[in-house]
Amino acid sequence: MRLAVTYDVSDDTNRRRVYRTLERYGAWRQYSVFELNVSKSERVELEDELEGHIEPADGDRIRLYRLCEACQEATTDIGSEPPDEQSNVI
């Protein structure tokens, strides 16, 4: 399944952990946004791992959006190309 994942994490260490976890599963697209192709079991593993990297009491949150095939085909990029390498890791 294809996912878009966005995150807001206040602590630099936790943000770095979230970034590194998502990097193992897919491609960084822009600040705090990844696109992933995962199986159902990988999604469960991913959600469990991400949950351990955030502090909800601090306002941290992660959202996963499932992208259906029609949604993927309707995606439009405006502006520069997505980054090829990491550049926002603190």
LUMVO-338957 format. One record per atom (N, C-alpha, C): x, y, z; atom name. Coordinates in steps of 0.1 Angstrom, whole numbers, plus 2048, in hexadecimal, padded with zeros to 3 digits. Layout:
<drenvexs>
DRENVEX east north  up zavex
DRENVEX    X     Y   Z    CA
...
</drenvexs>
This chain:
<drenvexs>
DRENVEX east north  up zavex
DRENVEX  808   7F4 800     N
DRENVEX  800   800 800    CA
DRENVEX  809   80C 800     C
DRENVEX  804   817 7FA     N
DRENVEX  80B   823 7F9    CA
DRENVEX  806   82D 804     C
DRENVEX  810   833 80C     N
DRENVEX  80C   83C 817    CA
DRENVEX  813   849 815     C
DRENVEX  80D   854 819     N
DRENVEX  813   860 81B    CA
DRENVEX  814   862 82B     C
DRENVEX  81F   866 830     N
DRENVEX  821   867 83E    CA
DRENVEX  826   875 841     C
DRENVEX  81F   87C 84A     N
DRENVEX  823   889 84F    CA
DRENVEX  825   889 85E     C
DRENVEX  82E   892 862     N
DRENVEX  831   891 871    CA
DRENVEX  835   89F 876     C
DRENVEX  831   8A2 882     N
DRENVEX  835   8AD 88A    CA
DRENVEX  83B   8A8 897     C
DRENVEX  848   8A9 899     N
DRENVEX  84E   8A4 8A5    CA
DRENVEX  857   8AF 8AB     C
DRENVEX  855   8B3 8B8     N
DRENVEX  85B   8BE 8BE    CA
DRENVEX  86A   8BC 8C2     C
DRENVEX  86D   8B0 8C6     N
DRENVEX  87A   8AD 8CB    CA
DRENVEX  883   8A9 8C0     C
DRENVEX  88F   8AF 8BF     N
DRENVEX  898   8AC 8B4    CA
DRENVEX  89C   89D 8B3     C
DRENVEX  89F   897 8BE     N
DRENVEX  8A3   889 8BF    CA
DRENVEX  898   880 8BA     C
DRENVEX  88B   883 8BF     N
DRENVEX  880   87B 8BA    CA
DRENVEX  87D   87D 8AC     C
DRENVEX  87E   889 8A7     N
DRENVEX  87C   88C 899    CA
DRENVEX  886   885 890     C
DRENVEX  892   884 894     N
DRENVEX  89D   87D 88D    CA
DRENVEX  899   86E 88C     C
DRENVEX  894   868 897     N
DRENVEX  890   85A 898    CA
DRENVEX  884   858 88E     C
DRENVEX  87B   861 88E     N
DRENVEX  86F   85F 885    CA
DRENVEX  874   860 877     C
DRENVEX  87D   869 874     N
DRENVEX  882   86B 866    CA
DRENVEX  88A   85E 862     C
DRENVEX  892   859 86A     N
DRENVEX  89A   84D 867    CA
DRENVEX  892   841 865     C
DRENVEX  887   840 86D     N
DRENVEX  87E   835 86C    CA
DRENVEX  877   835 85E     C
DRENVEX  871   841 85B     N
DRENVEX  86A   842 84F    CA
DRENVEX  873   841 843     C
DRENVEX  880   845 844     N
DRENVEX  889   844 839    CA
DRENVEX  88C   835 836     C
DRENVEX  88B   82C 83F     N
DRENVEX  88C   81E 83D    CA
DRENVEX  881   818 834     C
DRENVEX  875   81E 835     N
DRENVEX  869   819 82E    CA
DRENVEX  866   820 821     C
DRENVEX  86C   82C 81F     N
DRENVEX  868   833 812    CA
DRENVEX  870   840 810     C
DRENVEX  86A   849 808     N
DRENVEX  871   854 803    CA
DRENVEX  86D   861 80A     C
DRENVEX  877   869 80E     N
DRENVEX  874   877 813    CA
DRENVEX  870   880 807     C
DRENVEX  865   887 809     N
DRENVEX  85F   88F 7FE    CA
DRENVEX  861   89E 801     C
DRENVEX  85F   8A2 80D     N
DRENVEX  861   8B0 811    CA
DRENVEX  861   8B0 820     C
DRENVEX  864   8BC 826     N
DRENVEX  865   8BC 834    CA
DRENVEX  859   8B5 83B     C
DRENVEX  85C   8AB 843     N
DRENVEX  852   8A4 84B    CA
DRENVEX  848   89C 843     C
DRENVEX  84C   898 837     N
DRENVEX  843   891 82E    CA
DRENVEX  84B   885 827     C
DRENVEX  845   879 828     N
DRENVEX  84B   86E 822    CA
DRENVEX  840   867 81A     C
DRENVEX  844   860 80F     N
DRENVEX  83C   857 808    CA
DRENVEX  841   849 809     C
DRENVEX  839   83F 80C     N
DRENVEX  83D   831 80F    CA
DRENVEX  835   827 807     C
DRENVEX  83B   81C 803     N
DRENVEX  835   810 7FE    CA
DRENVEX  837   805 808     C
DRENVEX  82C   801 80F     N
DRENVEX  82E   7F7 81A    CA
DRENVEX  823   7ED 819     C
DRENVEX  826   7E1 81F     N
DRENVEX  81B   7D7 820    CA
DRENVEX  813   7DA 82C     C
DRENVEX  808   7D2 82E     N
DRENVEX  800   7D4 83A    CA
DRENVEX  808   7D2 847     C
DRENVEX  810   7C7 847     N
DRENVEX  818   7C4 853    CA
DRENVEX  822   7CE 855     C
DRENVEX  829   7D4 84B     N
DRENVEX  833   7DE 84C    CA
DRENVEX  82C   7EB 852     C
DRENVEX  820   7EE 84E     N
DRENVEX  819   7F9 853    CA
DRENVEX  817   7F8 862     C
DRENVEX  813   7EC 867     N
DRENVEX  811   7EA 875    CA
DRENVEX  81E   7EC 87C     C
DRENVEX  829   7E6 877     N
DRENVEX  836   7E8 87D    CA
DRENVEX  83A   7F6 87E     C
DRENVEX  838   7FD 873     N
DRENVEX  83C   80B 872    CA
DRENVEX  834   814 87C     C
DRENVEX  827   812 87D     N
DRENVEX  81F   819 886    CA
DRENVEX  824   817 895     C
DRENVEX  827   80A 898     N
DRENVEX  82C   807 8A5    CA
DRENVEX  839   80E 8A8     C
DRENVEX  842   80E 89F     N
DRENVEX  84F   814 8A0    CA
DRENVEX  84E   823 8A2     C
DRENVEX  846   829 899     N
DRENVEX  844   838 89A    CA
DRENVEX  83E   83C 8A7     C
DRENVEX  835   834 8AC     N
DRENVEX  82E   838 8B8    CA
DRENVEX  838   839 8C4     C
DRENVEX  843   831 8C3     N
DRENVEX  84D   831 8CD    CA
DRENVEX  857   83C 8CC     C
DRENVEX  856   844 8C1     N
DRENVEX  85F   84F 8BF    CA
DRENVEX  85A   85D 8C2     C
DRENVEX  84D   85D 8C6     N
DRENVEX  847   86A 8C8    CA
DRENVEX  842   86C 8D6     C
DRENVEX  83F   878 8DA     N
DRENVEX  839   87C 8E7    CA
DRENVEX  82D   884 8E5     C
DRENVEX  821   87D 8E4     N
DRENVEX  814   884 8E2    CA
DRENVEX  812   88F 8EC     C
DRENVEX  817   88E 8F8     N
DRENVEX  815   898 902    CA
DRENVEX  81C   8A5 8FE     C
DRENVEX  826   8A4 8F6     N
DRENVEX  82D   8B0 8F1    CA
DRENVEX  827   8B5 8E4     C
DRENVEX  81C   8AF 8E0     N
DRENVEX  815   8B4 8D3    CA
DRENVEX  81A   8AD 8C7     C
DRENVEX  823   8A3 8C8     N
DRENVEX  828   89B 8BD    CA
DRENVEX  81C   894 8B6     C
DRENVEX  81D   893 8A9     N
DRENVEX  813   88B 8A2    CA
DRENVEX  818   887 894     C
DRENVEX  813   87B 890     N
DRENVEX  816   876 883    CA
DRENVEX  809   872 87C     C
DRENVEX  808   875 870     N
DRENVEX  7FC   871 868    CA
DRENVEX  800   868 85C     C
DRENVEX  7F9   85D 85A     N
DRENVEX  7FB   854 84F    CA
DRENVEX  7EF   855 846     C
DRENVEX  7F1   858 839     N
DRENVEX  7E6   859 830    CA
DRENVEX  7E8   84D 825     C
DRENVEX  7DE   845 824     N
DRENVEX  7DF   83B 81A    CA
DRENVEX  7DB   841 80C     C
DRENVEX  7E4   83F 802     N
DRENVEX  7E1   844 7F5    CA
DRENVEX  7DD   839 7EC     C
DRENVEX  7D0   83A 7E7     N
DRENVEX  7CB   831 7DE    CA
DRENVEX  7D1   833 7D0     C
DRENVEX  7D0   82A 7C7     N
DRENVEX  7D6   82B 7BA    CA
DRENVEX  7D1   837 7B3     C
DRENVEX  7C4   83A 7B4     N
DRENVEX  7BF   846 7AD    CA
DRENVEX  7C5   853 7B3     C
DRENVEX  7C7   853 7C0     N
DRENVEX  7CD   85E 7C7    CA
DRENVEX  7DC   860 7C2     C
DRENVEX  7E3   855 7C1     N
DRENVEX  7F1   856 7BD    CA
DRENVEX  7F2   85C 7AF     C
DRENVEX  7E9   857 7A6     N
DRENVEX  7E9   85C 798    CA
DRENVEX  7E5   86B 798     C
DRENVEX  7DE   870 7A1     N
DRENVEX  7DA   87E 7A2    CA
DRENVEX  7E3   887 7A9     C
DRENVEX  7EF   882 7AE     N
DRENVEX  7F8   88A 7B5    CA
DRENVEX  7FF   894 7AB     C
DRENVEX  801   8A0 7B0     N
DRENVEX  807   8AA 7A8    CA
DRENVEX  813   8B0 7B0     C
DRENVEX  81F   8B1 7AA     N
DRENVEX  82A   8B8 7B0    CA
DRENVEX  82B   8C6 7AA     C
DRENVEX  82C   8D0 7B2     N
DRENVEX  82E   8DE 7AD    CA
DRENVEX  83B   8E3 7B4     C
DRENVEX  843   8E8 7AC     N
DRENVEX  850   8EE 7B1    CA
DRENVEX  85B   8E4 7AE     C
DRENVEX  865   8E5 7B7     N
DRENVEX  871   8DD 7B5    CA
DRENVEX  86F   8CE 7B7     C
DRENVEX  878   8C6 7B2     N
DRENVEX  876   8B7 7B4    CA
DRENVEX  878   8B3 7C2     C
DRENVEX  872   8A8 7C7     N
DRENVEX  875   8A3 7D4    CA
DRENVEX  883   8A1 7D6     C
DRENVEX  888   8A2 7E2     N
DRENVEX  897   8A0 7E5    CA
DRENVEX  89B   892 7E2     C
DRENVEX  8A7   890 7DD     N
DRENVEX  8AD   883 7DB    CA
DRENVEX  8B3   87E 7E8     C
DRENVEX  8B8   887 7F1     N
DRENVEX  8BF   883 7FD    CA
DRENVEX  8B9   88B 809     C
DRENVEX  8BC   886 814     N
DRENVEX  8B8   88D 820    CA
DRENVEX  8BF   89B 821     C
DRENVEX  8B8   8A5 826     N
DRENVEX  8BE   8B2 827    CA
DRENVEX  8B8   8B9 833     C
DRENVEX  8AE   8B3 83A     N
DRENVEX  8A8   8BA 845    CA
DRENVEX  8AA   8B3 852     C
DRENVEX  8B3   8AA 853     N
DRENVEX  8B5   8A3 860    CA
DRENVEX  8BD   8AB 869     C
DRENVEX  8B8   8AD 875     N
DRENVEX  8BF   8B5 87F    CA
DRENVEX  8C9   8AC 886     C
</drenvexs>
